[in-house]
Amino acid sequence: MDRSNMRQATGEESVVTLSFEREMSAGEVERIKRRLGARSARQVPLAVGAAYDRARQVGFTKSSRPEVGALMAVLAAAVPAGGRVLELGTGVGMGLAWVMHGLRGRADVVVVSVEVDTEKSELVSRAGWPDQVSLVVGDAREVLPGMGTFDLIFLDIPGGLKASLLEETVTALRPGGQLLIDDMNPYWSEDQTTRKSADRRDPERLLGDSRVICTELRYSSGMILGTRLSRRDACSRGETQFA
């Protein structure tokens, strides 16, 4: 049986997000779209559906939204051969499931996910991940400096902690590597007249770092997507870094 929920989009039509206990055919998806009057349908992978179940089990409400997860899968699919992926903030494994969906069974990419909550990490570890997945229990601020470099980093730890890790996170990005920061809407919804432009608690200051080129993605929960430039390209933009 499918579990479906409707999210209103702009205009009269909607987008439906589907999670299911088996793979659906294109015909089945089309029938559901017609029944619900949806413009399009986003199929949620089985492993993501399992993460939804874990979230309900423990009352966890801060998992990545499907739109963010789908983007993570796209970015993971572009990781080069022999690459490395890092997630900061495992939660119940929603983001990790999307990353693995994007990798499509590739065994040449190392995936590391860091979570400070021991119970959540243990819960996720029981999901049965491939051998190249490592779940690390610890404070990201303490473990990140010794973890090496990565081709893709998903920064999804709470609130102001994001900003406290920006310097270490950009340093851990390889040239050409990509960084995705989630849950930016709380920052963007603040009164712009009261925000301090150089507030160290604000992840948006990433936009002023010459080592990366960034864009704001103002949909879903709000994201910033950045790519690490080569040293030569960074120098051509100036040497502005975090204050």
C-alpha positions in Angstrom: 0.0 0.0 0.0 1.3 3.4 -0.9 1.6 6.2 1.7 1.0 9.5 0.0 0.7 13.1 1.1 -0.2 16.3 -0.7 1.8 19.5 -0.6 0.2 22.5 -2.2 2.2 24.2 -5.0 1.7 27.5 -6.6 -1.4 27.6 -8.8 -4.3 25.1 -8.7 -2.3 21.9 -9.1 -0.1 20.2 -6.5 2.9 18.0 -6.1 2.4 14.7 -4.4 5.3 12.9 -2.6 5.0 9.1 -2.5 6.7 6.6 -0.2 6.0 3.0 -0.7 6.8 -0.5 0.3 7.5 -1.7 -3.2 8.6 -0.2 -6.5 5.7 1.3 -8.4 5.3 1.2 -12.2 4.9 4.4 -14.2 1.3 3.5 -14.8 0.6 3.2 -11.0 2.2 6.6 -10.4 0.2 8.2 -13.1 -3.1 6.8 -11.7 -2.2 8.2 -8.3 -1.4 11.6 -9.8 -4.8 11.7 -11.6 -6.7 10.6 -8.5 -5.1 13.3 -6.4 -5.1 16.0 -9.1 -1.3 16.3 -8.8 0.9 18.0 -11.4 3.8 15.7 -10.6 4.9 13.0 -8.3 8.2 12.5 -6.5 8.9 8.9 -5.7 10.6 8.4 -2.4 13.1 5.5 -2.4 12.5 2.5 -0.1 15.4 3.4 2.2 14.0 6.9 2.6 10.6 5.4 3.5 12.3 3.4 6.2 13.9 6.6 7.5 10.4 8.2 7.7 9.4 5.1 9.8 12.3 5.7 12.1 11.5 9.3 12.5 7.9 8.4 13.6 9.3 5.8 15.9 11.4 8.2 17.9 9.3 11.4 17.3 12.1 13.1 15.2 10.7 16.0 13.2 13.8 17.6 11.7 14.6 15.3 8.8 15.4 16.7 5.4 12.4 17.4 3.2 12.0 15.3 0.0 13.0 18.3 -2.2 16.3 18.6 -0.3 16.8 14.9 -0.4 16.2 14.7 -4.1 18.9 17.4 -4.6 21.3 15.5 -2.4 20.8 12.4 -4.6 21.5 14.4 -7.7 24.8 15.8 -6.2 25.8 12.4 -5.0 25.4 11.0 -8.5 28.0 13.5 -9.7 30.7 12.5 -7.2 33.7 11.3 -9.1 35.1 7.8 -9.0 36.9 7.1 -5.8 35.3 10.1 -4.2 34.2 10.8 -0.6 30.9 12.2 0.8 30.4 13.6 4.2 27.1 14.3 6.0 27.2 16.4 9.2 24.0 15.5 11.1 22.8 12.0 10.5 19.5 12.3 12.3 17.5 9.2 11.6 19.3 8.6 8.3 17.0 10.5 5.9 19.8 12.4 4.1 22.1 9.3 4.1 19.3 7.3 2.4 19.0 9.9 -0.3 22.8 10.0 -0.8 22.9 6.3 -1.3 20.0 6.5 -3.7 22.0 8.9 -5.8 25.0 6.6 -5.8 22.9 3.8 -7.2 24.9 1.0 -5.6 28.4 2.4 -6.4 31.0 0.9 -4.1 33.8 3.2 -5.1 32.5 6.2 -3.1 33.2 6.4 0.7 30.3 7.9 2.6 30.7 9.2 6.2 27.9 10.5 8.4 28.5 12.2 11.7 25.9 12.4 14.5 26.3 13.6 18.1 23.3 11.6 19.5 24.4 8.1 20.3 20.9 6.7 20.3 20.0 8.1 16.9 23.3 6.8 15.4 22.7 3.3 16.8 19.1 3.3 15.4 20.4 4.3 11.9 23.2 1.7 12.1 20.6 -1.1 12.3 19.3 -0.2 8.8 22.0 -2.2 7.1 24.2 0.1 5.1 26.8 -1.0 2.5 30.4 -1.5 3.6 31.6 1.9 2.3 29.2 3.8 4.8 30.7 4.8 8.1 28.6 6.2 10.9 30.6 8.4 13.3 29.3 9.3 16.8 30.7 12.6 17.9 30.6 16.4 17.9 31.2 17.6 14.3 33.2 20.5 15.6 35.6 18.1 17.2 35.9 15.3 14.6 35.7 17.3 11.3 39.3 18.7 11.4 40.8 15.2 11.4 38.5 13.6 8.7 40.3 14.6 5.6 38.8 16.1 2.4 35.5 15.4 0.6 33.9 15.8 -2.8 30.4 16.5 -1.3 29.5 17.7 2.1 25.9 18.1 3.4 25.8 20.4 6.4 22.6 19.7 8.3 23.4 20.3 12.0 21.1 22.5 14.1 20.9 26.3 14.0 24.0 28.4 14.8 26.2 25.4 14.9 26.2 25.5 11.1 28.0 28.8 11.1 30.5 27.6 13.7 31.6 24.9 11.3 31.8 26.9 8.0 35.6 27.4 8.1 36.4 23.8 8.8 33.7 22.6 6.3 35.1 24.7 3.4 38.6 23.6 4.3 37.5 20.0 4.0 36.1 20.5 0.5 38.2 19.4 -2.4 38.6 21.7 -5.4 35.4 21.2 -7.4 33.7 19.7 -4.3 30.2 20.8 -3.4 28.6 21.9 -0.2 24.9 21.9 0.6 23.6 23.7 3.6 20.0 23.0 4.6 17.3 24.8 6.7 18.2 28.4 5.8 14.6 29.7 5.9 14.8 30.6 9.6 17.7 33.0 8.8 16.1 34.4 5.7 12.8 35.0 7.5 14.4 37.2 10.1 13.9 41.0 10.0 16.6 42.1 7.6 16.9 45.5 9.4 18.0 43.8 12.7 20.4 41.2 11.3 24.1 41.9 11.6 25.8 41.5 8.2 28.8 39.8 9.8 27.0 37.8 12.4 29.1 34.7 13.0 25.9 32.7 13.8 24.6 33.2 10.2 25.5 30.5 7.7 24.7 33.0 4.9 28.2 34.6 5.4 29.4 31.6 3.3 28.4 33.8 0.3 31.2 36.2 1.1 34.0 33.5 1.1 36.2 33.8 -2.1 37.1 30.1 -1.9 33.6 29.1 -3.0 31.0 30.1 -5.5 27.5 29.9 -4.1 23.8 30.3 -4.9 20.8 30.6 -2.7 18.0 28.0 -3.3 14.9 29.7 -1.8 12.5 26.8 -2.0 11.6 24.0 0.4 13.4 24.5 3.7 15.9 26.9 2.1 19.4 25.9 1.0 22.8 27.3 0.0 24.7 25.3 -2.6 28.4 26.1 -3.1 31.3 24.7 -5.1 34.9 24.9 -3.9 37.1 26.8 -6.4 40.7 25.9 -7.2 43.3 28.1 -5.5 44.0 29.9 -8.7 40.3 30.7 -9.2 39.9 31.7 -5.6 42.8 34.1 -5.8 41.3 35.7 -8.9 38.2 36.5 -6.8 40.2 37.9 -3.9 41.1 36.4 -0.6 38.1 37.2 1.5 37.5 34.5 4.1 35.4 34.2 7.2 35.9 36.9 9.8 
